[in-house]
Structure formats: structure tokens, C-alpha cells
């Protein structure tokens, strides 16, 4: 009779302690598993820059930037920048120097909103007027600078700014369309 009691007592102890040991092993194993990877949403920002003269389009350019938002960082993005243009040589005090003519776009603080994509956009557009009479004097440069907080509904063009050139009848307009990729 002693062996069966000993056997029953041993089995009872094992049954009581085994589930706890097994559960403890499962919990400690779960701590070793890396946290689920952060979810990323990718967007393409499509820009259209138009220059018009008395309502007629005289120049149009298209630019695209990608932006990724991480759910683990409160939907904030890193800065996205684009530079497109020409380095124009000019004669300066130190000989030939270069100035940048073209389009500079900087987008940051991108966040998902219920009605689109919220972002802060800074744009600098410069050009040499095509209608500039040939002269030996300094070359004039048209320039538009704008910074704005923009709410762009997804898949819908949104005008960021419209600016009239103060010395001509030219108008500049920048438009952005935000498209979700994943």
C-alpha cells in the first residue's frame, strides 16, 4: 500500500506543478519573441507646377516624391526633398560663381488625417524670363517662395499656392495630389 500512496502523491505533486512550469515556459518564451514590426504606409506626392501668361499655360512641370509614415512614430514622416534645375554661371567678385535656378520642394511633418494627408510644404521656384530682351546687363531672375501647411485629400489635386509675378502677367500655381501606395 505504501507504493501506490507514494505513487499517487508523486503524481498529484507533478500534476499541480507541471501546468505552472509549462505556463511559465510559454510566458518566458513570449518575452523573447521580437515585437511585431511597425506598420508603414507609403504615399506618393505628385506635384504639378504651372506657369501661365494671361491664362494660357506657357510652362508646366511634374514632380513626384515618396513619403513613408510609421505607425510606431505617431504617423510622422521624415523630410522629403526634391531639387530640379540648372546651375547658372555668373561672374562675381571671386570670378565665376553659380546660382541655382529651378524648383526646390521640401515636405515634412506629414501625418495621416481622417480627410487626407496633412503636411508642411516649402517651395522655392526660380526661372529666367524667356521674354527678357537680350542685354549686357544683369540677368533678371523670377522667384516665388511659399511655405504652407496643407491638407491634401487622397487622390484629389489640391492647389498649394497661386502667385502672380509682380513685373509681368505671369502666374505660378503649384498643385499636389497625395496617393496612398500601401
Secondary structure, DSSP 8 states (H G I E B T S, - for coil): -HHHHHHHHHHHHHHHHHHHHHHHHHHHHHHHS------EEEEEEEEEEEEEETTEEEEEEEEEEEEEEEGGGTT----EEEEEEEEEEEEETTEEEEEEEEEEEEEEEEEEETTEEEEEEEEEEEE--TT----SS----EEEEEEEEEEE-BTS-EEEEEEE-TTSSEEEEEEEEEEE--
